[in-house]
Amino acid sequence: MTERKKTPLFIFFYLLFSPDTWRGVLGILIVVIAGPLLSKNLDLPLPGSIVFWFMIGVIGWWVTEAPANFIAGFLKKRIIGKIK
């Protein structure tokens, strides 16, 4: 099997069709939306704040597996399906 050249277009579509990309985007979106709402009444020191925000990001990554797989599959079907 030959290895593909890593062109910018190849990298763009690789990221577009990867569920991990969508999990990251959705996880960051959850951090941006839920983080301030959940940390509003907490009085944490800096290490506690870092752990709290990291925890929200990990939970966001975890709960977005199904939506990310759906988005990536939908895009593959709509874009690659039209090419074949």
N, C-alpha and C positions, 0 to 999 in steps of 0.2 A: 504494500500500500504506500502510495506516495504522500508526502506531507504537503499540505496546502501552504501557499505563501500567505503570510500574515499581513494582508493589505488592510487599510483603514475600513474599507467596505466589509471585508470578512469579519473584522473585529466588531463593527457596528451590529451586523446581523447576529453574530454569536451572542453578544450581550442582549440583543432584543429578544432572542428566542430562548434565553436561559432563565429557568425559573428562579435561580439564585439572584439574578439581577432584580427581578420583581419582588422577591422576598426582602431584599435590602431596601428597595424604594418604599415598599409598604411598611416595613419596620421603622424606617426613619420617619415616615408620615405619622405613625402611631406615637413615636417619641415626641414629635413636634406638637401633636394635638393632645395626647393624654398626659405627657410629662408635666407640663405646667399645672394642669388640673389636679393631678395627684400629689404634687409637691407643694401646693399652695400653703398648707398648714403645717408642714414639717419644718423643724428647726434642726437641720443636720450639719455636722461639721463637714469640711471639704472631702475627706475620705468617704464619709457616708453618702454625700451627694453624688460622688463619682460612682459608687457602687449602685446607688438607686437608679441613676440614669442609665448605667450599663444594664441593669436588670430589666428596665422597661424596654430597652432595645432588644435584648435577648428574647423576652416574652413576645415582642412584636415580630421578631424573626420566626419564632416558633408557631404562632397562631396564623401566619400568613402562608403556610405551605399550600393549602388547597386553593386559595385565590390565585397565588402565583403560578401554580401548575395550570390552572384554568386559563389565565391570561396568556401564558407562553404557548399552550396548546392551541388556543384560539388564533393567535397571531401566526403560528406555523401553518394552521389549516387555511387561513385566509390568504396569506402571502405566498407560501410555498405551493399551496394547492392550485393557485392560479398560474404558476410557472410551469407545472408539469402538464 
